[in-house]
Amino acid sequence: VVEIVDIAGLVKGASKGEGLGNKFLSNIRETDAIIHVLRCFDDNNIVHVDGNVDPIRDKETIDTELQLKDLETVENRLAKEEKKAQTGGDAKAKRLVEVLHLYKDALVQGKSLQQEAARELMLLTNKPILYVCNVDEASVVTGNKYVDAVREAVKDEGAEVLVIGAAIEADIAELDTYEEKQLF
């Protein structure tokens, strides 16, 4: 069973409480994976929150906000573990402090943490991501310049890219019978 939860879009500054901010980020923390839907079509009748269509900018906004929230998580945990390591001489805590410093350094450099060891921290950047490119009807089969840009941007992430035409899917979903849906 796959349960998909639609979480409202993330805006720049969410890690500092902008938009739905921390509520959005805490909802993501509960998921096993992230499906990141990117707008990859032009339509002057549908306004983009940032004024123009740029799926790479949108992806990078999300990446940055997740990294900033993870940095906060790592710094909070680091403060607790450093106290344990210093006062109790706890060898496990000392090792965790070393690992947390590595995570912090990576996040400060703008890197996501796709590491098995990071799982217990429930870091947002450690979740698998599926990028869904929402395209216009003409681009469903072959993609477009936006899809090409997304594929190029995520090629080193080990993430999958799926191309859909959500408007067409919505039209099909409104039809009453299976036969009508097949005919459409």
N, C-alpha and C positions, 0 to 999 in steps of 0.2 A: 504494500500500500504506500502510495506517495501522497503526502499531504502538502499542498502548495498554499502558501500564505502570501497574499498580495500586500506588500508593505508600501506605503506611500513613498513617493520619490524623495530622494535625499538632496538637500541644497548645500551649497558652499557655506561653511560655518556650522554645520550640524554638530560637529564634535564640541563646539562651544555653546550649543543650545539653540542655534538658529533653526527655523522651521519646526519640524517635529523633533529634531535634534536627538536628545538622549533616548526618547521613547523609541524612535526608529532604530537607533543603534542597539538598544537592549532587545528589541524584537529580533534583530539579525543574530544576536548572540545565541538565541534559542534554536537556530536552524542548523541543519547538517550540511547544507550547501547553499550557494547563492545563484539565483538565475537573474542575471542583470540584463534587462531589456533596454536596448539602445534604439533611439529613433534614427532610422536610416532612410528617410524619405523627405522630399520637399513638398510642402502644401501651404500656400499662403493663407488658407482658411483656418489652419491650426497653428496657433501661436506657440512658439517655444519659449520656455521660461527665461532663457538667456538671449533671446532675440534672433538667433539663427541656429540652423542644424549643424552640429559638430559632434558626432558620436565619440570621437577620441577625447575631446574636452570633457564631455559628460562622464566618460569612463574614468578619466583622471581625477575629476571632482570626487567621485565615489571612492576611488583608491586612496586619495589624500585623506578624506574624512575617516575612512576605516583605519588607516595608518595612525592618524592622530589619536583616535580613540584607543587603539592598541597601545600606543606609547603611554597614554595615561594609565592604562591597566598595568603595564609592565613597571612603570615608575612607582605606582602604589604598592605592588607586590614586592618590588625591590626594596623599598623602605622597610617593610615588615621583615623580609628575609635577612637584610643586613643586620637588624637588631638581634635576630635569633643567632646569626652566625657569630656576632661579636660577643654577646652576653653568655651564650650557652656553649660556645665552641662546637656547635653542631656541624659535623662534616657534610651532611647532606645539604644543609642550608648554605654552607660555603660554596658548594658546587652549584647550587641553584642560583646563587648570587652571580657567579661567573657567567652562567648561561643567560640570565636576565640582562646582564650588561651587554652580551652579544646581541640579544634581541633588541635592546634599546638602541645600540649603535646602528643596526640594520634599519630600524624604523626611522631614526633621525636622518638616515641617508635616503629615505623615501622608498624603501624596499618592503615588500610583503613577506610574510613568514610562512612559507609552505613547508613546514617541518613537522615530523611526527612528534618530536619532543615538546612542541608548543601546544599540543592538544589539551593538556590539563589546564592551561590558562584560558581556554575558550576564546582565543584571539580571533578577531573578525577576519584578519588577513590570512588566516590559516585554513579557511574554508575553501573547498573546491568551488569553482565558478563556471557556469555555463553562460556564455554571451548569446543573447537572442537579438538578432537584428530585425527590427520591424520595418519592412519595406513596402513600397507601393506595389500594386498588382503587376505592373510590367517587370518588376525586378525579382519576383518570387523564385523563378527558376534559375536565373543566371546571376542574381545579385546586382550590385551597382558600385559606384565609386566609394560610397560610404562603407559598404560591406567589405570591399577590398582593403580599405584603410583599417577597419577593425581587425580583420584577419592578420594584417601586418603588425599591428600594435600588440596583439596577444600571442604571437607565434612562439615566444619563449616562455610563456606562462604554463604551457601544458593544458590550457583550457580549450574547450570545444566552442565552436561558433555554429549557431543554428539560424537559418533564415526563414522568417514567416511573414505572411501578409495578414496582419491582425484584422484589418478591415474586411477582407474576404471571409476570414474565419467567422467574424461576427455576423456577416450576412448569412452565411450557411447555418449558423446556430439558430437563427430566427425562423428558419423554415420548419414546417410542421412535421413532414413525414420523411422517412429514410429515402424514399424514392425521389422526392423533391431535392433532397440534399445531394444525392448521387447525380441527378440531372444537372444541377447547378454546377 
